[in-house]
Amino acid sequence: MASDFMALEDEIVRMLKTVYDPEIPVNVYDLGLIYGVETDDDKNVAITMTLTAPGCPMVDFLVEDVKMKVESIPEVKKVDVTIVFEPEWHQGLMSEEAKLELGFL
């Protein structure tokens, strides 16, 4: 059962890494926009994420893309995405790979 959960978690992360903010050439996971992923026993997924700026015009696009891609995983029943602004996003949340891609290293 634990290995099934880990496999599902890995697949969710893999799918999140296919979601890109159209204004930034880095995926939302490596940008550090994903604050949490929780899966219940029924395979419902709750994702907590943020944006690089509160007024981001791409919010609806990003939320829908996250939902669509994670819901494409056969085991997943339902996906809820919650946008939060606390804690505030900052460049320190990016992966080393994202920092390199964006020229911060």
C-alpha positions as CSV (number, residue, x, y, z in Angstrom):
1,M,0.0,0.0,0.0
2,A,2.8,2.4,0.9
3,S,4.5,1.6,-2.5
4,D,1.2,2.4,-4.3
5,F,1.0,5.7,-2.5
6,M,4.6,6.6,-3.4
7,A,4.1,5.5,-7.0
8,L,1.0,7.8,-7.2
9,E,2.9,10.7,-5.6
10,D,5.7,10.2,-8.1
11,E,3.2,10.3,-11.0
12,I,1.6,13.4,-9.7
13,V,5.0,15.2,-9.5
14,R,5.8,14.0,-13.0
15,M,2.5,15.5,-14.3
16,L,3.1,18.7,-12.4
17,K,6.4,19.1,-14.1
18,T,4.5,19.2,-17.4
19,V,2.7,22.4,-16.4
20,Y,4.4,25.6,-17.5
21,D,3.5,29.2,-16.8
22,P,3.3,30.6,-20.4
23,E,5.4,33.6,-19.3
24,I,8.2,31.6,-17.7
25,P,10.0,28.7,-19.4
26,V,10.1,26.6,-16.2
27,N,7.5,24.2,-14.9
28,V,5.4,25.1,-11.8
29,Y,6.9,22.4,-9.7
30,D,10.5,23.5,-10.2
31,L,9.5,27.1,-9.9
32,G,8.4,26.3,-6.3
33,L,4.8,27.2,-6.9
34,I,3.5,23.8,-5.5
35,Y,3.3,24.1,-1.7
36,G,1.6,20.8,-1.0
37,V,0.0,17.7,-2.5
38,E,-2.3,15.5,-0.4
39,T,-3.9,12.3,-1.5
40,D,-6.7,10.6,0.5
41,D,-7.6,6.9,0.6
42,D,-10.1,7.4,-2.2
43,K,-7.4,8.9,-4.5
44,N,-8.7,12.4,-4.4
45,V,-5.9,14.9,-4.7
46,A,-5.7,18.3,-3.0
47,I,-3.0,20.6,-4.4
48,T,-2.0,23.9,-2.7
49,M,-0.1,26.2,-4.9
50,T,0.8,29.9,-5.3
51,L,1.7,32.2,-8.1
52,T,4.8,34.3,-8.7
53,A,2.7,37.4,-8.2
54,P,-0.8,37.9,-6.8
55,G,-2.1,39.6,-9.9
56,C,-0.9,36.9,-12.3
57,P,-3.2,37.0,-15.3
58,M,-2.6,33.3,-16.0
59,V,-4.2,32.0,-12.8
60,D,-7.2,30.3,-14.4
61,F,-5.0,28.8,-17.1
62,L,-2.5,27.4,-14.6
63,V,-5.2,26.0,-12.2
64,E,-7.0,24.3,-15.1
65,D,-3.8,22.9,-16.5
66,V,-2.8,21.4,-13.1
67,K,-6.2,19.9,-12.6
68,M,-6.4,18.5,-16.2
69,K,-3.0,16.9,-16.1
70,V,-3.2,15.4,-12.6
71,E,-6.8,14.1,-13.4
72,S,-5.3,12.4,-16.4
73,I,-3.6,9.9,-14.0
74,P,-5.9,6.8,-14.1
75,E,-5.9,6.2,-10.3
76,V,-6.9,9.8,-9.5
77,K,-10.6,10.4,-8.9
78,K,-10.8,14.2,-8.3
79,V,-8.4,17.1,-8.0
80,D,-8.9,20.3,-6.0
81,V,-6.5,23.2,-6.5
82,T,-6.2,25.9,-3.9
83,I,-4.3,29.1,-4.6
84,V,-2.6,30.7,-1.5
85,F,-0.4,33.7,-1.1
86,E,1.0,32.9,2.3
87,P,3.9,32.2,2.5
88,E,4.7,34.6,-0.3
89,W,6.6,33.0,-3.3
90,H,10.3,34.0,-3.7
91,Q,13.1,32.9,-5.9
92,G,14.6,30.8,-3.1
93,L,11.8,28.3,-3.6
94,M,13.0,27.4,-7.1
95,S,14.9,24.2,-7.7
96,E,18.6,24.5,-8.7
97,E,17.6,23.4,-12.2
98,A,15.0,26.3,-12.5
99,K,17.6,28.8,-11.2
100,L,20.1,27.7,-13.8
101,E,17.4,27.8,-16.6
102,L,16.5,31.4,-15.6
103,G,20.1,32.5,-15.2
104,F,20.1,32.9,-11.5
105,L,23.2,30.7,-11.1
